[in-house]
Amino acid sequence: MFLDWATTLSLIFGGCCSNALTLEQITSQNPRLGNLITFAQFLLISLHGLPKFMTFTPYPKLKPRQIPLKAYILQVILFYVLSLLNNAAFAYKIPMTVHIIFRSGGLIVSMVMGWLVMGRTYRPAQILSVFVVTTGVVLTTLSASKPKQPGTSSAPNAYAFGIFLMSLALILGGFLGIIQDKMYSKYGRQATAKADASGKKPTQPWEESMFYLHFLSMPLFLLMRQDLVAQVGIVNSGPRTELVLPSAFQVLPRTSFSVFEVNHHLDATTVIFPSLYVPLILNTVTQLFCVAGVNRLTSRISSLGVTLTLVVRKALSLVISIVLFGGDSRMDSQKKAQLWGGAFLVFAGTIAYSLASSKPQPKPKKKDE
């Protein structure tokens, strides 16, 4: 049990924090690679799930599912679009600090959607907590905005458009959450089948959902194939890294392509390649770890525990971003106060909302006979 929990928490705090770190490294060098980042993440997660959800004999076909494919159609579209929007926002001067805190505002959308669509009611403490989160998101958003310079065009600036993209992604995420809740309430969150004769456990619905959301999204990337080719060209034409390997690697064939070069020397082998591929590959791999960790946690503890754990993870990612990349180094004292004050309100409000949600509803008093 200790090993299982250590693995889960390592995937979340190690995988998700590393993912945010590599994402900031990529976008700080070239913020217009959002579609390529999203495509690489979806591709790896799809390939990782293929052996579990597809059989290749006598011909490739999908294995029987616990949830029918038609239940995923709308989810796939929403998940695909909101993933692209979140990564595309970096091209519009959205700092990672704002990106982390703004995405924590999904609690606001979830409550509004639950009230409008599901007819849910909320306690005054929950409403107050969401108001605190909203105030924190507004403060954080304003902390990175730049005042309009005199004489500039009256057209909306890039930062405002980036905030619009992330706001749209939050709304789509709220709809996705409602659809997933309905799906799990209909088909179940836990597998009902027992382990087979070999002791192999059946796949859980969250594992199946994670795979199909990514796998069924892959054909949609054909709509942006020209953009993906252009972004690969940007990576290939960027700065290059030279990796020096021991002489044992001289078994590698000598190559001299425009993108990848291998040269042999007397006591070493040098490999030269575009430097952006390193954080891109690391970001893709850590995204797989992060997604797996969050889903593993979801299957083990209550939604309250998941929320609190992810709040701590986001707070840690925020601190890492500021310490390593100096997210607030170019801000004046007022902007820094807005950033840290907004972050505190978002995280405190989320924790307060979770605690208020965990309290049982008071039982109605019996009338005296």
TASUL-V301137 format. One record per residue. RES is the residue in one small letter. SS is DSSP state (H for helix, E for strand, L for the rest). Layout:
# TASUL-V301137
res=RES ss=SS
res=RES ss=SS
This chain:
# TASUL-V301137
res=m ss=L
res=f ss=H
res=l ss=H
res=d ss=H
res=w ss=H
res=a ss=H
res=t ss=H
res=t ss=H
res=l ss=H
res=s ss=H
res=l ss=H
res=i ss=H
res=f ss=H
res=g ss=H
res=g ss=H
res=c ss=H
res=c ss=H
res=s ss=H
res=n ss=H
res=a ss=H
res=l ss=H
res=t ss=H
res=l ss=H
res=e ss=H
res=q ss=H
res=i ss=H
res=t ss=H
res=s ss=H
res=q ss=H
res=n ss=L
res=p ss=L
res=r ss=L
res=l ss=L
res=g ss=H
res=n ss=H
res=l ss=H
res=i ss=H
res=t ss=H
res=f ss=H
res=a ss=H
res=q ss=H
res=f ss=H
res=l ss=H
res=l ss=H
res=i ss=H
res=s ss=H
res=l ss=H
res=h ss=H
res=g ss=H
res=l ss=H
res=p ss=H
res=k ss=H
res=f ss=H
res=m ss=E
res=t ss=E
res=f ss=L
res=t ss=L
res=p ss=L
res=y ss=L
res=p ss=L
res=k ss=E
res=l ss=E
res=k ss=L
res=p ss=L
res=r ss=L
res=q ss=L
res=i ss=L
res=p ss=L
res=l ss=H
res=k ss=H
res=a ss=H
res=y ss=H
res=i ss=H
res=l ss=H
res=q ss=H
res=v ss=H
res=i ss=H
res=l ss=H
res=f ss=H
res=y ss=H
res=v ss=H
res=l ss=H
res=s ss=H
res=l ss=H
res=l ss=H
res=n ss=H
res=n ss=H
res=a ss=H
res=a ss=H
res=f ss=H
res=a ss=H
res=y ss=H
res=k ss=L
res=i ss=L
res=p ss=L
res=m ss=H
res=t ss=H
res=v ss=H
res=h ss=H
res=i ss=H
res=i ss=H
res=f ss=H
res=r ss=H
res=s ss=L
res=g ss=L
res=g ss=H
res=l ss=H
res=i ss=H
res=v ss=H
res=s ss=H
res=m ss=H
res=v ss=H
res=m ss=H
res=g ss=H
res=w ss=H
res=l ss=H
res=v ss=L
res=m ss=L
res=g ss=L
res=r ss=L
res=t ss=L
res=y ss=L
res=r ss=L
res=p ss=H
res=a ss=H
res=q ss=H
res=i ss=H
res=l ss=H
res=s ss=H
res=v ss=H
res=f ss=H
res=v ss=H
res=v ss=H
res=t ss=H
res=t ss=H
res=g ss=H
res=v ss=H
res=v ss=H
res=l ss=H
res=t ss=H
res=t ss=H
res=l ss=H
res=s ss=H
res=a ss=L
res=s ss=L
res=k ss=L
res=p ss=L
res=k ss=L
res=q ss=L
res=p ss=L
res=g ss=L
res=t ss=L
res=s ss=L
res=s ss=L
res=a ss=L
res=p ss=L
res=n ss=L
res=a ss=H
res=y ss=H
res=a ss=H
res=f ss=H
res=g ss=H
res=i ss=H
res=f ss=H
res=l ss=H
res=m ss=H
res=s ss=H
res=l ss=H
res=a ss=H
res=l ss=H
res=i ss=H
res=l ss=H
res=g ss=H
res=g ss=H
res=f ss=H
res=l ss=H
res=g ss=H
res=i ss=H
res=i ss=H
res=q ss=H
res=d ss=H
res=k ss=H
res=m ss=H
res=y ss=H
res=s ss=H
res=k ss=H
res=y ss=H
res=g ss=L
res=r ss=L
res=q ss=L
res=a ss=L
res=t ss=L
res=a ss=L
res=k ss=L
res=a ss=L
res=d ss=L
res=a ss=L
res=s ss=L
res=g ss=L
res=k ss=L
res=k ss=L
res=p ss=L
res=t ss=L
res=q ss=L
res=p ss=H
res=w ss=H
res=e ss=H
res=e ss=H
res=s ss=H
res=m ss=H
res=f ss=H
res=y ss=H
res=l ss=H
res=h ss=H
res=f ss=H
res=l ss=L
res=s ss=L
res=m ss=H
res=p ss=H
res=l ss=H
res=f ss=H
res=l ss=H
res=l ss=H
res=m ss=H
res=r ss=H
res=q ss=H
res=d ss=H
res=l ss=H
res=v ss=H
res=a ss=H
res=q ss=H
res=v ss=H
res=g ss=H
res=i ss=H
res=v ss=H
res=n ss=H
res=s ss=L
res=g ss=L
res=p ss=L
res=r ss=E
res=t ss=E
res=e ss=E
res=l ss=E
res=v ss=E
res=l ss=E
res=p ss=E
res=s ss=H
res=a ss=H
res=f ss=H
res=q ss=H
res=v ss=H
res=l ss=L
res=p ss=L
res=r ss=L
res=t ss=E
res=s ss=E
res=f ss=L
res=s ss=L
res=v ss=L
res=f ss=L
res=e ss=E
res=v ss=E
res=n ss=E
res=h ss=E
res=h ss=L
res=l ss=L
res=d ss=L
res=a ss=E
res=t ss=E
res=t ss=E
res=v ss=E
res=i ss=E
res=f ss=E
res=p ss=E
res=s ss=L
res=l ss=H
res=y ss=H
res=v ss=H
res=p ss=H
res=l ss=H
res=i ss=H
res=l ss=H
res=n ss=H
res=t ss=H
res=v ss=H
res=t ss=H
res=q ss=H
res=l ss=H
res=f ss=H
res=c ss=H
res=v ss=H
res=a ss=H
res=g ss=H
res=v ss=H
res=n ss=H
res=r ss=H
res=l ss=H
res=t ss=H
res=s ss=L
res=r ss=L
res=i ss=L
res=s ss=L
res=s ss=H
res=l ss=H
res=g ss=H
res=v ss=H
res=t ss=H
res=l ss=H
res=t ss=H
res=l ss=H
res=v ss=H
res=v ss=H
res=r ss=H
res=k ss=H
res=a ss=H
res=l ss=H
res=s ss=H
res=l ss=H
res=v ss=H
res=i ss=H
res=s ss=H
res=i ss=H
res=v ss=H
res=l ss=H
res=f ss=H
res=g ss=L
res=g ss=L
res=d ss=L
res=s ss=L
res=r ss=L
res=m ss=L
res=d ss=L
res=s ss=H
res=q ss=H
res=k ss=H
res=k ss=H
res=a ss=H
res=q ss=H
res=l ss=H
res=w ss=H
res=g ss=H
res=g ss=H
res=a ss=H
res=f ss=H
res=l ss=H
res=v ss=H
res=f ss=H
res=a ss=H
res=g ss=H
res=t ss=H
res=i ss=H
res=a ss=H
res=y ss=H
res=s ss=H
res=l ss=H
res=a ss=H
res=s ss=H
res=s ss=H
res=k ss=L
res=p ss=L
res=q ss=L
res=p ss=L
res=k ss=L
res=p ss=L
res=k ss=L
res=k ss=L
res=k ss=L
res=d ss=L
res=e ss=L
